Amino acid sequence: MLENSLGLPPVIAAHGLFRSFGTTVALGGVDLNIQLGQSLAIMGPSGSGKSTLLHALAGIELPDAGRITLNLPGYNNVQVETLNDKARTKLRREAFGFVFQSGLLIPELTAIENVAMALMINGVQRAAAMDRAAQALAQLGLAGMEQRRIGQLSGGQQQRVAIARAKVTGAGVVFADEPTGALDSTTGTEVLDILLEATVGAGKSLVMVTHDRSVAERCDRIVTLRDGHIVTDSATAQRQTGSWS
Ligand SMILES: Nc1ncnc2c1ncn2[C@@H]1O[C@H](COP(=O)(O)OP(=O)(O)OP(=O)(O)O)[C@@H](O)[C@H]1O
């Protein structure tokens, strides 16, 4: 397995990922290594396989073929495709964080309950979980909004709650799907700043699907998909031109 310059294996090493839906080939044999502390943007036209790839890397939906090897604290050399549903659910709760465009926060709960819930399902007692959630919300500029329900927050504030939830569990990899897609450009920039700070700024990895090139360019690396294949990878391009050590 390829190692990075510090001799560490990739946090996620995907090899030969293949996924089809009927006659549609969503992933046609994708190889992708994600390094510790790296921010990776996945771009490509609509239908090119971005979400399918993200879902496979995150253990949400398994590929039809291929291997996904994890190397995260508590998950050394784990083959995701061999895990059953229960084990993959545990993996997602413990090791991964998710910041999606919408739909992953629970609208009936308050901001603080949404964040604390992520800890409680990992076994943290309610009082401690609420304390840690309050701290995380305050760090993301949401002090005073803890008791608001999700519908009483703006789109940008909702994304901050999602980032707080991803951050609070200590997830090693955060997956984001169009995290700024529903936001105006100023709010989108603020949310992206916070997302990068909470992930790569804290030594974690970020894997983000985006249609927005200016958002992608804030990442260390951009891969572009077309018809289920990676057609460009800025890391490879930099290595080929000699500007990547
Ligand atoms: N559950 C599904 N059932 C059938 N076809 C699917 C399913 N999920 C994805 N596909 C198909 O697989 C291909 C890749 O879809 P995917 O959602 O990964 O693309 P995408 O690049 O994320 O697109 P978009 O930018 O529009 O979100 C598309 O042709 C899509 O129609």
The ligand as a MOL file (V3000), in Angstrom:
LIG
                    3D

  0  0  0     0  0            999 V3000
M  V30 BEGIN CTAB
M  V30 COUNTS 31 33 0 0 0
M  V30 BEGIN ATOM
M  V30 1 N -30.2330 4.3370 -6.4620 0
M  V30 2 C -30.0190 4.4810 -7.7800 0
M  V30 3 N -30.7730 3.8220 -8.6700 0
M  V30 4 C -30.5390 3.9060 -9.9850 0
M  V30 5 N -29.5770 4.6640 -10.5440 0
M  V30 6 C -28.7900 5.3580 -9.6940 0
M  V30 7 C -28.9740 5.3080 -8.2740 0
M  V30 8 N -28.0460 6.0990 -7.6970 0
M  V30 9 C -27.3300 6.6200 -8.7030 0
M  V30 10 N -27.7630 6.1760 -9.8880 0
M  V30 11 C -27.2010 6.5140 -11.2050 0
M  V30 12 O -25.7940 6.3600 -11.1280 0
M  V30 13 C -25.1510 7.4220 -11.8040 0
M  V30 14 C -24.2690 8.1820 -10.8430 0
M  V30 15 O -25.0920 8.8200 -9.8850 0
M  V30 16 P -24.5060 9.7750 -8.7600 0
M  V30 17 O -25.6590 10.2080 -7.9170 0
M  V30 18 O -23.3710 9.1060 -8.0810 0
M  V30 19 O -23.9500 10.9880 -9.6270 0
M  V30 20 P -23.4720 12.4450 -9.1550 0
M  V30 21 O -22.2270 12.7310 -9.9020 0
M  V30 22 O -23.4200 12.4920 -7.6650 0
M  V30 23 O -24.6510 13.3340 -9.7090 0
M  V30 24 P -25.2300 14.7650 -9.1950 0
M  V30 25 O -24.1330 15.7540 -9.3870 0
M  V30 26 O -26.3750 15.0090 -10.1250 0
M  V30 27 O -25.6570 14.5830 -7.7580 0
M  V30 28 C -26.2570 8.2770 -12.4160 0
M  V30 29 O -26.4430 7.8810 -13.7590 0
M  V30 30 C -27.4570 7.9520 -11.5840 0
M  V30 31 O -28.6500 8.1070 -12.3050 0
M  V30 END ATOM
M  V30 BEGIN BOND
M  V30 1 1 1 2
M  V30 2 1 2 3
M  V30 3 2 2 7
M  V30 4 2 3 4
M  V30 5 1 4 5
M  V30 6 2 5 6
M  V30 7 1 6 7
M  V30 8 1 6 10
M  V30 9 1 7 8
M  V30 10 2 8 9
M  V30 11 1 9 10
M  V30 12 1 10 11
M  V30 13 1 11 12
M  V30 14 1 11 30
M  V30 15 1 12 13
M  V30 16 1 13 14
M  V30 17 1 13 28
M  V30 18 1 14 15
M  V30 19 1 15 16
M  V30 20 2 16 17
M  V30 21 1 16 18
M  V30 22 1 16 19
M  V30 23 1 19 20
M  V30 24 2 20 21
M  V30 25 1 20 22
M  V30 26 1 20 23
M  V30 27 1 23 24
M  V30 28 2 24 25
M  V30 29 1 24 26
M  V30 30 1 24 27
M  V30 31 1 28 29
M  V30 32 1 28 30
M  V30 33 1 30 31
M  V30 END BOND
M  V30 END CTAB
M  END
